[in-house]
Amino acid sequence: MQTFAIASALVVHDGKILIAKRAATKASAPGQWEIISGFLDTKEPIEELILRELREETGMRGEITNRGEPYAHTDEEARWIIIPFLIKTKDHDTTLNPGDHSELKWILPEEMEQYPDLQAFLPVKNLL
């Protein structure tokens, strides 16, 4: 089993968090719900990486307001080392990047449990 490291962001605006449904064309977890994330595959600082992923995947800009301790999650695909961030945005307007996601949705934090695909990201709620 392979191990991958990703930065993940709980994007918050007006008490809601942003979730994204992965595009059906994605090689990894197509059609599954996630929070904004990016592979640690560049030499840029992780903070810059997650803010860039936010811009590229949603068209939004935000500010990192909290960071969490890395944690591991294993599924049928791989072992994931997740480095979590809390990002606050000034508005909720998003621009869908169809190469990354088929849908973006704002939900209440307690609604995360209703999405089985988001189980790996539940520890990130501790940043709120």
C-alpha positions as CSV (number, residue, x, y, z in Angstrom):
1,M,0.0,0.0,0.0
2,Q,1.3,3.4,-0.9
3,T,1.4,6.5,1.4
4,F,0.6,10.0,0.2
5,A,0.8,13.3,2.1
6,I,-1.9,16.0,1.5
7,A,-2.8,19.4,2.8
8,S,-6.5,19.7,3.5
9,A,-8.5,22.8,4.3
10,L,-11.7,23.3,6.2
11,V,-12.9,26.4,4.3
12,V,-15.3,28.5,6.5
13,H,-17.6,31.4,5.8
14,D,-20.6,32.5,8.0
15,G,-20.6,29.3,10.0
16,K,-20.6,27.0,7.0
17,I,-17.9,24.9,5.5
18,L,-17.2,24.2,1.9
19,I,-17.2,20.6,0.5
20,A,-16.4,19.6,-3.0
21,K,-17.5,16.6,-5.1
22,R,-14.5,15.2,-7.0
23,A,-14.9,15.2,-10.8
24,A,-15.8,11.8,-12.4
25,T,-12.6,12.0,-14.4
26,K,-10.2,12.1,-11.4
27,A,-8.0,9.0,-11.1
28,S,-8.3,9.0,-7.3
29,A,-11.7,8.8,-5.6
30,P,-13.8,10.0,-8.5
31,G,-17.3,11.3,-7.6
32,Q,-16.5,11.4,-3.9
33,W,-17.0,14.3,-1.5
34,E,-14.0,16.0,0.0
35,I,-12.7,19.2,1.5
36,I,-10.2,21.3,-0.5
37,S,-7.0,19.3,-0.6
38,G,-3.7,19.1,-2.5
39,F,-0.9,16.6,-2.8
40,L,2.4,17.7,-1.2
41,D,4.4,17.3,-4.5
42,T,6.1,20.6,-4.8
43,K,8.8,22.5,-2.9
44,E,6.5,25.3,-1.9
45,P,5.6,25.8,1.7
46,I,2.4,23.8,2.6
47,E,0.6,27.1,3.6
48,E,1.2,28.5,0.1
49,L,0.1,25.1,-1.4
50,I,-3.2,25.0,0.3
51,L,-4.0,28.6,-0.5
52,R,-3.1,28.0,-4.1
53,E,-5.3,24.9,-4.2
54,L,-8.2,27.0,-2.8
55,R,-7.7,29.5,-5.6
56,E,-7.3,26.9,-8.3
57,E,-10.2,24.7,-7.3
58,T,-12.8,27.3,-6.2
59,G,-11.6,30.8,-7.4
60,M,-11.6,31.9,-3.8
61,R,-9.0,33.6,-1.6
62,G,-8.8,33.1,2.1
63,E,-6.7,33.4,5.2
64,I,-5.3,30.5,7.3
65,T,-6.5,31.0,10.8
66,N,-5.6,27.7,12.4
67,R,-3.5,24.6,11.8
68,G,-3.8,21.1,13.1
69,E,-1.5,18.3,13.8
70,P,-1.0,15.9,10.9
71,Y,-2.9,12.6,11.2
72,A,-3.1,9.4,9.2
73,H,-6.1,7.8,7.5
74,T,-6.0,4.5,5.6
75,D,-8.6,3.4,3.1
76,E,-8.7,0.8,0.3
77,E,-6.7,3.1,-2.0
78,A,-3.8,4.2,0.2
79,R,-2.5,5.5,3.5
80,W,-3.0,9.3,3.7
81,I,-1.0,11.7,5.9
82,I,-3.3,14.7,6.2
83,I,-2.1,18.1,7.3
84,P,-5.2,20.1,8.2
85,F,-5.8,23.9,8.0
86,L,-8.7,26.2,8.8
87,I,-9.2,28.9,6.2
88,K,-11.7,31.7,6.5
89,T,-13.0,33.5,3.4
90,K,-14.6,36.9,3.1
91,D,-17.4,35.7,0.9
92,H,-19.0,32.5,-0.3
93,D,-18.9,33.0,-4.0
94,T,-17.1,30.1,-5.7
95,T,-16.1,29.3,-9.3
96,L,-16.3,25.6,-10.1
97,N,-13.2,24.2,-11.8
98,P,-14.7,21.2,-13.7
99,G,-11.3,19.5,-14.0
100,D,-11.2,19.2,-10.2
101,H,-14.9,19.0,-9.0
102,S,-18.4,18.5,-10.3
103,E,-20.0,20.3,-7.4
104,L,-19.2,22.7,-4.6
105,K,-21.5,23.0,-1.6
106,W,-21.7,25.0,1.7
107,I,-22.9,22.9,4.7
108,L,-23.0,23.2,8.4
109,P,-20.1,21.5,10.2
110,E,-22.4,19.0,11.9
111,E,-23.7,17.9,8.5
112,M,-20.2,16.4,7.6
113,E,-21.3,13.2,9.3
114,Q,-24.1,12.8,6.7
115,Y,-21.4,12.4,3.9
116,P,-19.7,9.0,4.2
117,D,-16.9,10.2,1.9
118,L,-16.0,12.9,4.5
119,Q,-15.2,10.5,7.3
120,A,-11.4,10.8,6.8
121,F,-11.7,14.6,7.3
122,L,-13.8,14.6,10.5
123,P,-10.8,15.3,12.7
124,V,-10.3,18.6,10.9
125,K,-13.5,19.9,12.5
126,N,-11.4,20.2,15.7
127,L,-9.9,23.3,14.2
128,L,-13.2,25.2,14.4
